[in-house]
Amino acid sequence: MIKAIPSRLPPPFHWVEEPERKCLFLGTVKVLEVCRRHLGWIVHVFLQEPERPQPIVAVGSASAGMRWGANWAKLRIRLLSSLAEAVAQSGDADPKPVA
């Protein structure tokens, strides 16, 4: 089976990949994280509008989570850019998830 690659995002978006987690950053600000939970994988969004929180999303694999995350971010590039700028100015590069 061939792995589908995530949708390409413009710089300064970039992925940091570790064996058990994949994190999408916008510059130095963490946007989302794909991580292993029990027998599956979840996508946890960190950079989002407080009044419209994104739920945690279950996915079948790390690659599927990266695809979902890239597509989600691609649809919100302008919003994420302005949120990341506000977070960077506040000095907190690792925003807390909204529960």
Contact map, one row per residue, 1 for C-alpha under 8 A:
111000000000000000000000000000000000000000000000000000000000000000000000000000000000000000000000000
111100000000000000000000000000000000000000000000000000000000000000000000000000000000000000000000000
111110000000000000000000000000000000000000000000000000000000001000000000000000000000000000000000000
011111000000000000000000000000000000000000000000000000000000001000100000000000000000000000000000000
001111100000000000000000000000000000000000000000000000000000001000100000000000000000000000000000000
000111110000000000000000000000000000000000000000000000000000001001110110000000000000000000000000000
000011111000000000000000000000000000000000000000000000000000000000100110000000000000000000000000000
000001111100000000000000000000000000000000000000000000000000000000000100000000000000000000000000000
000000111110110000000000000000000000000000000000000000000000000000000100010000000000000000000000000
000000011111100000000000000000000000000000000000000000000000000000000000000000000000000000000000000
000000001111110000000000010000000000000000000000000000000000000000000000000000000000000000000000000
000000000111110000000000111000000000000000000000000000000000000000000000000000000000000000000000000
000000001111111000000001111000000000000000000000000000000000000000000000000000000000000000000000000
000000001011111100000001111000000000000000000000000000000000000000000000000000000000000000000000000
000000000000111110000111100000000000000000000000000000000000000000000000000000000000000000000000000
000000000000011111000111100000000000000000000000000000000000000000000000000000000000000000000000000
000000000000001111101110000000000000000000000000000000000000000000000000000000000000000000000000000
000000000000000111111100000000000000000000000000000000000000000000000000000000000000000000000000000
000000000000000011111100000000000000000000000000000000000000000000000000000000000000000000000000000
000000000000000001111100000000000011000000000000000000000000000000000000000000000000000000000000000
000000000000000011111110000000001111000000000000000000000000010000000000000000000000000000000000000
000000000000001111111111000000001110000000000000000000000000010001000000000000000000000000000000000
000000000000001110001111100001111100000000000000000000000000000000000000000000000000000000000000000
000000000000111100000111110001111000000000000000000000000000000000001000000000000000000000000000000
000000000001111100000011111111110000000000000000000000000000000000000000000000000000000000000000000
000000000011110000000001111111100000000000000000000000000000000000000000000000001001000000000000000
000000000001110000000000111110000000000000000000000000000000000000000000000000000000000000000000000
000000000000000000000000111111000000000000000000000000000000000000000000000000000000000100001000000
000000000000000000000000111111100000000000000000000000000000000000000000000000000001001100011110000
000000000000000000000011110111111000000000000110000000000000000000000000000000000000000000001110000
000000000000000000000011110011111000000000001111000000000000000000000000000000010000000000000000000
000000000000000000000011100001111100000000111110000000000000000000001000000000000000000000000000000
000000000000000000001111000001111110000000111100000000000000000000000000000000000000000000000000000
000000000000000000001110000000011111000011110000000000000000010011000000000000000000000000000000000
000000000000000000011100000000001111100011110000000000000000010000000000000000000000000000000000000
000000000000000000011000000000000111111111000000000000000000010000000000000000000000000000000000000
000000000000000000000000000000000011111111000000000000000000000000000000000000000000000000000000000
000000000000000000000000000000000001111110000000000000000000000000000000000000000000000000000000000
000000000000000000000000000000000001111110000000000000000000000000000000000000000000000000000000000
000000000000000000000000000000000001111111000000000000000111100000000000000000000000000000000000000
000000000000000000000000000000000111111111100000000000000111110010000000000000000000000000000000000
000000000000000000000000000000000111100111110000000000011110000010000000000000000000000000000000000
000000000000000000000000000000011110000011111000000000011110000010001000000000000000000000000000000
000000000000000000000000000000011110000001111100000000111000000000000000000000000000000000000000100
000000000000000000000000000000111000000000111111000001110000000000000000000000000000000000000000100
000000000000000000000000000001111000000000011111000000000000000000000000000000000000000000000111110
000000000000000000000000000001110000000000001111100000000000000000000000000000010011000000000011100
000000000000000000000000000000100000000000001111110111000000000000000000000000010010000000000000010
000000000000000000000000000000000000000000000011111110000000000000000000000000000010000000000000000
000000000000000000000000000000000000000000000001111110000000000000000000000000000000000000000000010
000000000000000000000000000000000000000000000000111110000000000000000000000000000000000000000000000
000000000000000000000000000000000000000000000001111111000000000000000000000000000000000000000000000
000000000000000000000000000000000000000000000001111111100000000000000000000000000000000000000000011
000000000000000000000000000000000000000000001001000111110000000000000000000000000000000000000000000
000000000000000000000000000000000000000000011000000011111000000000000000000000000000000000000000001
000000000000000000000000000000000000000001111000000001111100000000000000000000000000000000000000000
000000000000000000000000000000000000000001110000000000111110000000000000000000000000000000000000000
000000000000000000000000000000000000000111100000000000011111000000000000000000000000000000000000000
000000000000000000000000000000000000000111100000000000001111110110000000000000000000000000000000000
000000000000000000000000000000000000000110000000000000000111110110000000000000000000000000000000000
000000000000000000000000000000000000000110000000000000000011111110000000000000000000000000000000000
000000000000000000001100000000000111000010000000000000000011111111000000000000000000000000000000000
001111000000000000000000000000000000000000000000000000000000111111100000000000000000000000000000000
000000000000000000000000000000000000000000000000000000000011111111110000000000000000000000000000000
000000000000000000000000000000000100000011100000000000000011111111111000000000000000000000000000000
000001000000000000000100000000000100000000000000000000000000011111111100000000000000000000000000000
000111100000000000000000000000000000000000000000000000000000001111111110000000000000000000000000000
000001000000000000000000000000000000000000000000000000000000000111111111000000000000000000000000000
000000000000000000000001000000010000000000100000000000000000000011111111100000000000000000000000000
000001111000000000000000000000000000000000000000000000000000000001111111110000000000000000000000000
000001100000000000000000000000000000000000000000000000000000000000111111111000000000000000000000000
000000000000000000000000000000000000000000000000000000000000000000011111111100000000000000000000000
000000000000000000000000000000000000000000000000000000000000000000001111111110010000000000000000000
000000001000000000000000000000000000000000000000000000000000000000000111111110000000000000000000000
000000000000000000000000000000000000000000000000000000000000000000000011111110000000000000000000000
000000000000000000000000000000000000000000000000000000000000000000000001111111110000000000000000000
000000000000000000000000000000000000000000000000000000000000000000000000111111111000000000000000000
000000000000000000000000000000000000000000000000000000000000000000000000000111111100000000000000000
000000000000000000000000000000000000000000000000000000000000000000000000000111111110000000000000000
000000000000000000000000000000100000000000000011000000000000000000000000100111111111000000000000000
000000000000000000000000010000000000000000000000000000000000000000000000000011111111100000000000000
000000000000000000000000000000000000000000000000000000000000000000000000000001111111110000000000000
000000000000000000000000000000000000000000000011100000000000000000000000000000111111111000000000000
000000000000000000000000010010000000000000000010000000000000000000000000000000011111111100000000000
000000000000000000000000000000000000000000000000000000000000000000000000000000001111111110000000000
000000000000000000000000000000000000000000000000000000000000000000000000000000000111111111000000000
000000000000000000000000000010000000000000000000000000000000000000000000000000000011111111111010000
000000000000000000000000000110000000000000000000000000000000000000000000000000000001111111111000000
000000000000000000000000000000000000000000000000000000000000000000000000000000000000111111110000000
000000000000000000000000000000000000000000000000000000000000000000000000000000000000011111110000000
000000000000000000000000000000000000000000000000000000000000000000000000000000000000001111111000000
000000000000000000000000000010000000000000000000000000000000000000000000000000000000001111111110000
000000000000000000000000000111000000000000000000000000000000000000000000000000000000001100111110000
000000000000000000000000000011000000000000000100000000000000000000000000000000000000000000011111000
000000000000000000000000000011000000000000000110000000000000000000000000000000000000001000011111100
000000000000000000000000000000000000000000000110000000000000000000000000000000000000000000000111110
000000000000000000000000000000000000000000011110000000000000000000000000000000000000000000000011111
000000000000000000000000000000000000000000000101010010000000000000000000000000000000000000000001111
000000000000000000000000000000000000000000000000000010100000000000000000000000000000000000000000111
